[in-house]
Amino acid sequence: MNDRAFLFPGQGSQTVGMGRDLFMDSEFARKTFTQADEILGYHLSRICFEGPEEELKLTANTQPALLTVSYILYTLWQKEPCLAAGHSLGEYSALLCAGAFTYEDALTLVHKRGQYMQDAVPVGKGAMAALIGADIDDIHKTIGAVNQELAGLPADPAGVRRVVNLANWNSASQVVISGEKGAVEEAARRLGVKTVFLPVSAPFHSDLMLPAEEKLALDLDQVVFSDPQFPVINNWRVQKVTRGEDARAGLKKQVSRPVLWHETMEVLLGDSAVAGFAEIGSGKVLAGLLKRAARDKQREVQIVNIEKMADIGKNT
């Protein structure tokens, strides 16, 4: 039995050129990219291989691109984990690789998910900010205070609610907040820590995503879910999902709620069945977060990155 846990990356890990070597060297990859182009009605493969970067960064393109590359790599590597987790969009990749739904359904869902999330808030009206070194309790208190003060104010001229939420708890030292731009800026100012505003096109994982969540829930209800072949930790409640209906329920709640990745890593590092890790897909973001979490516990972890065809050969 495999004793590795697999991690699947989310938005932000994309890079122009990803998947090109897979397409060149694998008949399965060529068929999968061709299938993606046909299902979506445009050349996702060209956007992955050639960009431009601004087109790849569009949420409706990024999500199917990352899902497709992770799925191809997982299938070609022919290894099965004892446990898996994915960051935001990566939860779809993890469930797809676990056999919870078909590639066609997964691709269609994440494309719509990206469109709904992008359409929920006018461009420029939302924001996401990474807070470096802020205490999680201070963040919760500050967010609560800002939201309470803004609750009586009308929406901005574009109709966007003035709200800020916890979006990603990525590590003990990195938390991302999300919401209406002015509310995010005010919360960051009050916390007084190093703040990095993220180059994203919408305030993901905030209350402003509720319209997107409601639309996606209707699509999720039309998809057949099977029980995953291995447990997948969901973002919403950090639970090990083993039933198809629970997988569906987690994806319904995920869009507007925070990605609790720090707590997910606590579960992964505390599971005695897990002896090593692999990040399956573009980039090494999750590997970096895991290594830092392990260092905080004075532990060493074995993790491999499977993001290119050459990585599959090196890690047989």
C-alpha positions as CSV (number, residue, x, y, z in Angstrom):
1,M,0.0,0.0,0.0
2,N,1.3,3.5,-0.9
3,D,2.3,5.5,2.2
4,R,2.5,8.9,0.4
5,A,0.0,11.8,0.6
6,F,-0.5,13.6,-2.7
7,L,-1.0,17.4,-2.8
8,F,-2.7,19.2,-5.8
9,P,-2.0,22.9,-6.4
10,G,-4.5,25.7,-6.9
11,Q,-4.6,29.0,-8.7
12,G,-1.4,30.9,-8.6
13,S,0.7,27.8,-9.5
14,Q,0.1,28.1,-13.3
15,T,3.0,29.0,-15.6
16,V,3.1,29.4,-19.4
17,G,4.5,26.3,-21.0
18,M,3.1,23.8,-18.5
19,G,2.1,20.5,-20.0
20,R,3.9,21.0,-23.3
21,D,6.4,18.2,-22.6
22,L,3.6,15.9,-21.6
23,F,1.8,16.7,-24.9
24,M,5.0,16.0,-26.9
25,D,5.9,12.7,-25.1
26,S,2.5,11.1,-24.2
27,E,-0.4,9.9,-26.3
28,F,-2.6,10.0,-23.3
29,A,-1.7,13.7,-22.7
30,R,-2.4,14.5,-26.3
31,K,-5.8,12.9,-26.2
32,T,-6.6,14.6,-22.9
33,F,-5.6,18.1,-24.1
34,T,-7.6,17.5,-27.4
35,Q,-10.6,16.4,-25.3
36,A,-10.3,19.6,-23.2
37,D,-10.2,21.8,-26.3
38,E,-13.3,20.1,-27.7
39,I,-15.3,20.3,-24.4
40,L,-14.4,23.9,-23.7
41,G,-14.8,25.0,-27.3
42,Y,-11.4,26.8,-27.4
43,H,-7.7,25.9,-27.4
44,L,-6.9,25.5,-23.7
45,S,-3.8,23.6,-24.9
46,R,-2.4,26.6,-26.8
47,I,-3.0,28.9,-23.7
48,C,-1.1,26.4,-21.5
49,F,1.8,26.0,-23.9
50,E,2.1,29.5,-25.4
51,G,0.2,31.9,-23.2
52,P,0.1,34.8,-23.2
53,E,0.4,34.9,-19.4
54,E,-2.5,37.3,-19.0
55,E,-4.8,34.9,-20.9
56,L,-3.6,31.9,-18.8
57,K,-4.2,34.0,-15.6
58,L,-7.9,34.5,-16.4
59,T,-9.7,32.4,-13.8
60,A,-11.9,30.6,-16.3
61,N,-8.7,29.4,-18.1
62,T,-6.4,28.9,-15.1
63,Q,-8.7,26.4,-13.3
64,P,-9.2,23.9,-16.2
65,A,-5.5,24.3,-17.1
66,L,-4.2,23.3,-13.7
67,L,-6.8,20.5,-13.3
68,T,-5.8,19.0,-16.7
69,V,-2.1,19.1,-16.1
70,S,-2.4,17.5,-12.6
71,Y,-4.8,14.8,-13.9
72,I,-2.4,13.9,-16.7
73,L,0.6,13.8,-14.4
74,Y,-1.2,11.6,-11.9
75,T,-2.4,9.2,-14.5
76,L,1.0,8.9,-16.1
77,W,2.8,8.4,-12.8
78,Q,0.6,5.4,-11.9
79,K,1.0,5.8,-8.2
80,E,-1.9,5.9,-5.7
81,P,-1.7,7.7,-2.4
82,C,-3.0,6.8,1.0
83,L,-4.4,10.3,1.4
84,A,-4.8,13.5,-0.7
85,A,-5.6,17.1,-0.4
86,G,-5.8,20.0,-2.9
87,H,-5.7,23.8,-2.4
88,S,-8.9,25.4,-3.5
89,L,-9.1,24.4,-7.2
90,G,-6.8,21.5,-6.3
91,E,-9.6,19.8,-4.3
92,Y,-11.2,19.2,-7.7
93,S,-8.0,17.7,-9.0
94,A,-7.7,15.5,-6.0
95,L,-11.2,14.2,-6.3
96,L,-10.9,13.7,-10.0
97,C,-7.8,11.6,-9.5
98,A,-9.6,9.6,-6.8
99,G,-12.3,8.8,-9.3
100,A,-15.1,10.8,-7.6
101,F,-16.2,12.1,-11.0
102,T,-15.2,12.0,-14.7
103,Y,-12.7,14.2,-16.3
104,E,-15.4,15.7,-18.6
105,D,-17.5,16.6,-15.6
106,A,-14.6,18.0,-13.6
107,L,-13.3,20.1,-16.5
108,T,-16.8,21.6,-17.1
109,L,-17.3,22.3,-13.4
110,V,-14.0,24.1,-12.9
111,H,-14.5,26.2,-16.1
112,K,-17.9,27.3,-14.9
113,R,-16.5,27.8,-11.4
114,G,-13.9,30.2,-12.8
115,Q,-16.5,32.1,-14.8
116,Y,-18.9,32.4,-11.9
117,M,-16.2,33.6,-9.5
118,Q,-15.0,36.2,-12.1
119,D,-18.5,37.4,-12.8
120,A,-19.5,37.7,-9.1
121,V,-17.7,41.0,-8.5
122,P,-16.7,43.7,-11.1
123,V,-13.0,43.8,-11.8
124,G,-11.2,46.3,-9.5
125,K,-13.9,46.3,-6.8
126,G,-12.5,43.4,-4.8
127,A,-9.1,42.6,-3.4
128,M,-7.0,39.9,-1.7
129,A,-4.1,40.6,0.6
130,A,-1.5,38.3,2.1
131,L,-0.7,39.2,5.7
132,I,2.8,38.2,6.7
133,G,3.4,37.4,10.4
134,A,0.0,38.4,11.7
135,D,-1.5,36.4,14.5
136,I,-4.6,34.4,13.4
137,D,-6.6,35.5,16.5
138,D,-5.8,39.2,15.8
139,I,-6.9,38.7,12.2
140,H,-10.3,37.3,13.3
141,K,-10.8,40.1,15.8
142,T,-9.8,42.8,13.3
143,I,-12.0,41.4,10.5
144,G,-14.9,41.2,12.9
145,A,-14.5,44.8,14.0
146,V,-14.2,46.1,10.4
147,N,-17.2,44.2,9.3
148,Q,-19.3,45.4,12.2
149,E,-18.4,49.1,11.5
150,L,-19.1,48.7,7.8
151,A,-22.4,46.8,8.2
152,G,-24.5,49.9,8.4
153,L,-22.9,51.5,5.3
154,P,-24.5,51.1,1.9
155,A,-22.9,49.1,-0.8
156,D,-20.4,50.9,-3.0
157,P,-21.6,52.5,-6.3
158,A,-21.2,49.2,-8.1
159,G,-23.4,47.4,-5.6
160,V,-20.5,45.5,-4.0
161,R,-21.0,44.8,-0.2
162,R,-18.4,46.3,2.1
163,V,-17.1,43.2,3.7
164,V,-13.7,41.4,4.4
165,N,-13.2,37.7,5.2
166,L,-10.5,35.2,6.0
167,A,-9.7,33.6,2.6
168,N,-6.7,31.3,3.0
169,W,-5.0,30.2,6.2
170,N,-1.9,29.0,4.4
171,S,0.6,28.7,7.2
172,A,1.3,29.9,10.7
173,S,2.8,33.1,9.3
174,Q,0.8,33.6,6.1
175,V,-2.9,34.4,6.0
176,V,-4.8,35.9,3.1
177,I,-7.9,38.1,3.5
178,S,-10.4,38.8,0.8
179,G,-13.4,41.0,0.1
180,E,-14.4,44.5,-1.0
181,K,-11.2,46.5,-1.7
182,G,-11.8,49.3,0.8
183,A,-12.6,46.8,3.6
184,V,-9.5,44.7,2.8
185,E,-7.3,47.8,2.9
186,E,-8.8,48.9,6.2
187,A,-8.3,45.5,7.9
188,A,-4.7,45.4,6.6
189,R,-4.0,48.9,7.9
190,R,-5.3,48.1,11.3
191,L,-3.2,44.9,11.6
192,G,-0.1,46.8,10.7
193,V,1.9,43.9,9.4
194,K,3.7,43.4,6.1
195,T,0.9,43.2,3.5
196,V,1.2,41.9,-0.1
197,F,-1.8,42.6,-2.3
198,L,-2.3,39.7,-4.7
199,P,-2.6,40.2,-8.5
200,V,-6.0,38.5,-8.8
201,S,-9.1,39.4,-10.7
202,A,-11.7,38.7,-8.0
203,P,-12.0,38.4,-4.2
204,F,-12.0,34.6,-4.0
205,H,-13.2,32.7,-0.8
206,S,-15.1,35.7,0.6
207,D,-18.8,36.4,1.2
208,L,-18.8,38.2,-2.2
209,M,-18.5,34.8,-3.8
210,L,-21.9,33.6,-2.6
211,P,-23.6,34.3,-6.0
212,A,-21.0,32.1,-7.6
213,E,-21.4,29.4,-5.0
214,E,-25.2,29.3,-5.5
215,K,-24.8,28.9,-9.3
216,L,-22.1,26.2,-9.0
217,A,-24.3,24.3,-6.5
218,L,-26.9,23.8,-9.2
219,D,-24.2,22.4,-11.6
220,L,-22.8,20.1,-8.9
221,D,-26.2,18.6,-8.4
222,Q,-26.3,17.6,-12.0
223,V,-23.0,15.6,-11.8
224,V,-22.7,11.9,-10.7
225,F,-20.3,11.5,-7.8
226,S,-18.7,8.2,-6.8
227,D,-17.0,7.3,-3.6
228,P,-13.3,8.4,-3.8
229,Q,-10.8,5.5,-4.2
230,F,-8.7,7.2,-1.5
231,P,-9.6,9.8,1.2
232,V,-9.4,13.4,0.2
233,I,-9.2,16.2,2.8
234,N,-11.7,18.9,2.0
235,N,-11.0,22.6,2.3
236,W,-14.2,23.5,4.0
237,R,-14.0,21.5,7.2
238,V,-10.6,19.7,6.9
239,Q,-12.4,16.4,6.9
240,K,-11.2,13.2,5.2
241,V,-13.9,12.6,2.6
242,T,-14.6,8.9,1.6
243,R,-18.2,9.3,0.2
244,G,-19.2,10.9,-3.0
245,E,-22.1,12.8,-1.5
246,D,-19.7,14.3,1.1
247,A,-17.4,15.3,-1.7
248,R,-20.2,17.1,-3.5
249,A,-21.3,18.9,-0.3
250,G,-17.7,20.1,0.4
251,L,-17.4,21.6,-3.1
252,K,-20.7,23.4,-2.7
253,K,-19.4,25.2,0.4
254,Q,-15.9,25.8,-0.8
255,V,-16.3,28.8,-3.0
256,S,-17.1,31.5,-0.4
257,R,-15.4,29.9,2.6
258,P,-11.7,29.9,3.6
259,V,-9.2,27.4,2.5
260,L,-7.9,26.0,5.8
261,W,-4.6,24.8,4.4
262,H,-2.6,25.3,7.7
263,E,-5.0,22.9,9.5
264,T,-4.9,20.5,6.5
265,M,-1.1,20.3,6.9
266,E,-1.6,19.7,10.6
267,V,-3.7,16.6,9.7
268,L,-1.2,15.4,7.0
269,L,1.8,15.8,9.3
270,G,0.0,14.1,12.2
271,D,-1.2,11.0,10.2
272,S,0.9,8.0,11.1
273,A,0.0,6.3,7.8
274,V,1.8,9.1,5.8
275,A,5.5,8.5,5.4
276,G,6.1,10.9,2.4
277,F,4.5,13.4,0.1
278,A,4.2,14.3,-3.5
279,E,2.9,17.6,-5.1
280,I,1.2,16.7,-8.4
281,G,1.0,19.6,-10.9
282,S,2.5,22.9,-11.8
283,G,4.8,24.6,-9.3
284,K,6.2,23.9,-5.9
285,V,4.0,26.2,-3.7
286,L,2.5,23.5,-1.6
287,A,5.8,21.7,-1.1
288,G,7.2,24.9,0.3
289,L,4.3,25.4,2.7
290,L,4.6,21.8,3.9
291,K,8.3,22.1,4.5
292,R,7.9,25.2,6.6
293,A,5.1,23.6,8.6
294,A,7.3,20.6,9.2
295,R,10.2,22.8,10.3
296,D,8.0,24.4,12.8
297,K,7.5,21.0,14.3
298,Q,11.2,20.2,14.0
299,R,10.5,17.4,11.6
300,E,12.0,16.4,8.3
301,V,9.7,15.4,5.5
302,Q,10.2,13.6,2.2
303,I,8.4,15.4,-0.7
304,V,8.8,15.0,-4.4
305,N,7.4,17.3,-7.1
306,I,5.8,15.7,-10.2
307,E,5.3,18.6,-12.6
308,K,7.1,17.4,-15.8
309,M,7.5,14.2,-17.7
310,A,11.1,13.9,-16.4
311,D,9.9,13.9,-12.8
312,I,7.9,10.7,-13.5
313,G,11.0,8.9,-14.7
314,K,13.0,10.0,-11.7
315,N,10.4,8.9,-9.2
316,T,9.3,5.5,-10.3
